[in-house]
Amino acid sequence: MRRIFFRSIAMAALAALGTAVPASAQAQKNLILATTTSTQDTGLLDTLVPLFEKKTGYFVKTIAVGSGQAMAMGQKGEADVLLVHSPDAEKKFMADGYGVNRLIVMHNDFVVVGPPSDPAGIKSLKATVEAFKKIASTGTLFMSRGDKSGTDAKEKSLWKTAGINPEGQAWYQQTGLGMGQTLNVSAEKKAYTLADRGTYLSMKKNLGMDILNEGDKSLLNVYHVIDVNPAKWPKVNTAGAKAFSDFMVAKETQDVIARFGVEKYGSPLFFPDAGKPE
């Protein structure tokens, strides 16, 4: 009787051990991607993530926040891989040892959008800094994301170049929201805002807003993929992060990026850059 009892305990222990190993292996197949809202709002990730999961067997949890917040997650070891567009902050992230394997993926550009009536009269201005100066001098409402995203960093740099501190001005309001939501608020309030072209085009039909300033070289918007450094956070999914980075710069993925948006919007929302010089 005692022999049967101990055999039952041993079998139960083996069964428990057998289920523990697959659970651990399953955890290694989970990948946390921290990224900017523009890649989510445009629908690009809705196309790319399923392709990546099917090809590699990883399961991706996407957290779409501003680039600044995505890098903050990386600094805390709360993400495995980042897809962001704030070059100066990215360089500091790398210099501080939080990231490895930073690769250029794609670009689009920023545009200044606003009501078709263009109350500040910026449409005829070529330089974006001059457009910002005109918005400030006329006191026309401008909506800022104010969320430490890549777009927010670009906007702040433009105000700085213009020699203007808009903080605290009645005409300058911060939403604290992502790009899509900020565009909706701007449309509702008939305000100007800075947006990435991809998100704007993906929402244009329902916004009632026009591009009023574009083409300035200062508006280039470049995206990089960065693996979180396992030397800082040993528990990050290093293999999964590398698999995602490799996937993003692979020719097949770059071809998908080049075609994304063409059929629906008449032009691509992003332009592939893998392998190109910065």
Residue pairs with C-beta under 8 A, 6 or more apart in sequence:
28 237
28 239
28 240
29 57
29 58
29 59
29 240
30 58
30 59
30 61
30 237
30 240
31 58
31 59
31 60
31 61
31 80
31 81
31 237
31 240
31 241
31 243
31 244
32 60
32 61
32 63
32 78
32 79
32 80
32 81
32 237
33 49
33 60
33 61
33 62
33 63
33 79
33 80
33 81
33 82
33 83
33 244
34 63
34 65
34 69
34 70
34 71
34 73
34 74
34 78
34 79
34 81
34 82
34 83
34 84
35 45
35 62
35 63
35 64
35 65
35 70
35 82
35 83
35 84
36 64
36 65
36 66
36 67
36 70
36 83
36 84
36 85
36 149
36 150
36 151
36 223
37 64
37 65
37 66
37 149
37 178
37 179
37 180
37 199
38 85
38 151
38 179
38 196
38 198
38 199
39 45
39 64
39 83
39 223
40 62
40 64
40 178
41 64
41 178
41 179
41 180
41 199
41 202
41 203
42 198
42 199
42 201
42 202
42 260
42 261
42 269
42 270
43 202
44 198
44 257
44 260
44 269
44 270
45 62
45 64
47 256
47 260
48 247
48 248
48 253
48 256
48 257
49 60
49 62
51 247
51 253
51 256
52 58
52 60
52 243
52 244
52 247
53 59
53 60
55 247
56 240
56 243
56 247
58 240
58 243
58 244
60 244
63 70
63 73
63 79
64 178
65 73
65 147
65 149
65 178
66 145
66 147
66 148
66 149
66 150
66 151
66 152
66 178
67 84
67 85
67 86
67 89
67 90
67 148
67 149
67 150
67 153
68 86
68 89
68 147
68 148
68 149
68 150
68 152
68 153
69 147
69 148
69 149
70 79
70 82
70 83
70 84
71 82
71 84
71 86
71 89
71 90
71 93
71 98
73 79
73 82
74 82
74 93
74 98
74 99
74 226
74 228
75 93
75 96
75 98
77 228
77 232
77 233
77 235
77 236
79 228
79 236
80 227
80 228
80 236
80 237
80 238
80 240
80 241
80 244
81 225
81 226
81 227
81 228
81 240
81 241
81 244
81 245
82 99
82 225
82 226
82 228
83 105
83 223
83 224
83 225
83 248
84 90
84 150
84 223
84 224
84 226
85 150
85 151
85 196
85 221
85 222
85 223
85 224
86 149
86 150
86 153
86 154
87 222
87 224
88 153
89 150
89 153
90 99
90 102
90 224
90 226
93 99
93 226
94 100
94 102
94 226
97 229
97 231
97 232
98 228
98 229
98 232
99 226
99 227
99 228
99 229
100 226
100 227
100 228
100 229
100 230
101 226
101 227
101 242
101 245
102 224
102 225
102 226
103 224
103 225
103 226
103 245
103 248
103 249
103 274
104 222
104 223
104 224
104 249
104 273
104 274
104 276
104 278
105 223
105 224
105 225
105 248
105 249
105 257
105 272
105 273
105 274
106 222
106 223
106 254
106 257
106 270
106 271
106 272
106 273
106 274
107 220
107 221
107 222
107 223
107 270
107 271
107 273
108 196
108 197
108 198
108 221
108 269
108 270
108 271
109 196
109 197
109 214
109 215
109 219
109 220
109 221
110 151
110 154
110 194
110 195
110 196
110 197
110 219
110 220
110 221
111 194
111 195
111 196
111 197
111 200
111 211
111 213
111 214
111 219
112 122
112 128
112 131
112 132
112 192
112 193
112 194
112 211
112 212
112 213
112 214
113 183
113 186
113 192
113 193
113 194
113 195
113 200
113 207
113 209
113 210
113 211
113 212
114 120
114 122
114 186
114 190
114 191
114 192
114 193
114 209
114 210
114 212
115 190
115 191
115 208
115 209
115 210
116 208
116 209
116 210
117 190
118 210
118 212
119 138
119 140
119 190
120 131
120 134
120 135
120 138
120 140
120 192
121 134
121 138
122 130
122 131
122 134
122 135
122 192
122 212
122 213
123 212
123 213
125 131
125 134
125 213
126 215
126 216
127 216
128 158
128 213
128 216
128 218
128 219
129 158
129 161
129 162
129 216
129 218
130 162
131 212
131 213
132 158
132 159
132 162
132 164
133 162
133 164
135 142
135 171
135 192
136 162
136 164
136 166
136 169
136 171
139 169
139 170
139 171
140 171
140 191
140 192
141 171
141 173
141 189
141 190
141 191
141 192
142 166
142 171
142 172
142 173
142 191
142 192
142 193
143 173
143 174
143 175
143 182
143 185
143 186
143 189
143 191
143 192
143 193
144 152
144 155
144 166
144 172
144 173
144 174
144 175
144 182
144 193
144 194
145 151
145 152
145 155
145 174
145 175
145 176
145 177
145 178
145 179
145 182
145 193
146 152
146 174
146 175
146 176
147 175
147 176
147 177
147 178
149 178
149 179
150 221
151 179
151 194
151 195
151 196
154 194
154 219
154 221
155 194
158 194
158 218
159 165
159 166
161 218
166 172
173 189
173 191
175 181
175 182
175 185
177 185
179 195
179 196
179 199
180 199
180 203
182 193
182 195
183 193
183 195
183 199
183 200
183 203
183 207
183 209
184 203
184 207
185 191
186 192
186 193
186 209
187 207
187 208
187 209
192 212
196 221
197 211
197 214
197 221
197 269
198 261
198 269
198 270
200 207
200 209
200 211
201 261
201 265
201 267
201 269
202 261
202 265
202 269
204 265
222 273
222 278
223 270
225 244
225 245
225 248
225 249
226 245
227 238
227 241
227 242
227 245
228 236
228 241
229 236
230 236
230 238
247 253
248 274
249 274
249 275
250 274
251 274
254 272
254 274
255 272
257 268
257 270
257 271
257 272
258 268
258 271
258 272
259 268
260 268
260 269
260 270
261 267
261 268
261 269
261 270
262 268
